[in-house]
Amino acid sequence: MSKLSRRDFAAVASCALCSLTGFIASDASAQTPPTPGATPGVTRKILSQTDGPTAGYVTLVVDIEIEPGVMIGRHTHPGIESAYMLDGGFDLPIEGQGVVSFKPGMGVVVPANTPHAGGKNGDKKTHIVSTYIVEKGKPLASPA
């Protein structure tokens, strides 16, 4: 299995966050419907998907909307997640980094296989664009 170099990551990662569960990185469709295990109140749309940056990995750019008051359970991803907050906000506890108060205009990177969660987004919908560089064929998110 190849490891991503900083150069490989920098070449493709732009912005992101996590709230995706229930689909396989290599089988994602342009519009991802709710699936068993998905968080109610979370919608996501895959904006782009491509193989790479190295063999065995896939890069996904995903538009995510989270309804007010929805809590995202603790989970991990089989690769890097980079998120950019467009609107809304919430507390984002990331293991080993503490709690990030994630607000519009901020970007956050969650290292591969690092447990994290989210919630307390108040009475406003949260809108995030996330880039995932994950191992192909593995679930995009797994409970932690």
C-alpha positions in Angstrom: 0.0 0.0 0.0 1.4 3.4 -1.0 1.5 6.3 1.5 0.6 9.8 0.4 3.5 12.2 0.3 2.9 15.8 1.4 3.4 16.8 -2.2 0.7 14.4 -3.4 -1.7 15.6 -0.8 -1.1 19.3 -1.5 -1.6 18.7 -5.2 -5.2 17.6 -4.7 -6.5 18.7 -1.3 -8.4 21.9 -1.1 -11.1 22.1 1.5 -13.3 19.7 3.6 -15.2 18.0 6.7 -16.8 14.8 7.8 -20.3 13.7 8.1 -20.4 11.0 5.5 -21.3 7.5 6.4 -22.6 4.5 4.6 -21.1 4.4 1.1 -17.9 2.9 -0.4 -15.4 5.4 -1.8 -15.1 3.6 -5.2 -18.8 3.2 -5.7 -20.1 6.7 -4.9 -22.6 8.2 -7.3 -23.1 11.9 -8.3 -26.0 12.2 -5.8 -25.6 10.0 -2.8 -29.0 8.9 -1.4 -29.5 8.1 2.3 -28.2 4.7 3.2 -28.4 2.5 6.3 -26.2 3.9 9.0 -26.2 7.4 7.5 -26.9 10.3 9.9 -30.5 11.7 9.5 -30.5 15.4 8.7 -27.2 15.2 6.7 -27.3 15.4 2.9 -24.3 15.1 0.6 -23.6 15.4 -3.1 -20.5 14.2 -4.7 -19.2 17.1 -6.9 -16.2 15.2 -8.3 -14.5 11.8 -8.0 -11.2 10.7 -9.5 -8.8 7.8 -8.9 -5.5 8.8 -7.2 -3.4 10.7 -6.4 -1.6 7.3 -6.0 -2.6 3.8 -6.8 -5.2 2.4 -4.4 -6.7 5.8 -3.5 -9.7 7.9 -4.6 -10.2 11.6 -4.2 -13.8 12.9 -3.6 -15.0 16.5 -3.4 -18.3 16.5 -1.5 -20.9 19.1 -0.8 -22.4 18.5 2.7 -25.4 20.1 4.4 -26.3 19.4 8.0 -29.7 20.4 9.4 -29.7 22.5 12.7 -29.1 20.5 15.9 -27.9 17.4 14.2 -25.0 15.6 16.0 -22.5 13.8 13.9 -21.3 10.7 15.7 -17.7 9.9 16.4 -16.1 8.3 13.3 -13.0 7.9 11.2 -12.1 7.9 7.5 -9.6 5.6 5.7 -7.6 8.7 4.5 -7.3 12.4 4.9 -10.3 14.7 5.1 -9.9 18.4 4.4 -13.0 20.6 5.1 -14.0 24.2 4.4 -17.0 25.7 6.2 -19.2 27.8 4.0 -22.1 28.5 6.4 -23.3 27.6 9.8 -20.9 26.1 12.3 -20.3 23.6 15.1 -17.9 22.2 17.6 -15.5 19.6 16.0 -13.7 17.4 18.5 -10.7 15.8 16.8 -8.8 13.2 18.8 -5.3 14.5 19.6 -6.2 18.1 18.6 -9.0 19.0 21.1 -12.2 20.8 20.0 -12.2 23.1 17.0 -14.9 25.7 16.9 -15.5 25.3 13.2 -17.0 28.5 11.6 -17.6 29.9 8.1 -14.4 30.7 6.3 -12.3 28.2 8.3 -10.6 25.1 6.9 -9.8 22.0 8.9 -7.7 18.9 8.1 -8.5 15.6 9.8 -5.6 13.0 9.6 -6.4 9.5 8.3 -8.0 7.2 10.8 -8.4 9.9 13.4 -11.7 9.8 15.4 -13.7 13.0 15.2 -17.4 14.1 15.6 -19.5 17.3 15.4 -22.5 19.1 16.8 -24.0 22.1 18.5 -24.6 23.9 15.2 -27.5 25.9 16.6 -30.5 27.0 14.6 -28.8 27.4 11.3 -28.1 24.8 8.6 -24.4 24.0 8.2 -22.8 23.9 4.7 -19.4 22.4 4.1 -17.3 21.3 1.2 -15.0 18.4 1.9 -12.2 16.8 0.0 -11.4 13.2 0.9 -8.3 11.3 -0.2 -9.2 7.8 1.0 -8.3 4.1 0.3 -10.3 2.9 -2.6 -12.9 0.2 -1.9 -13.2 1.0 1.8 -16.2 2.6 3.5 -15.8 6.4 3.5 -16.6 6.6 7.2 -16.7 4.0 10.0 -17.9 4.4 13.6 -15.1 5.1 16.1 
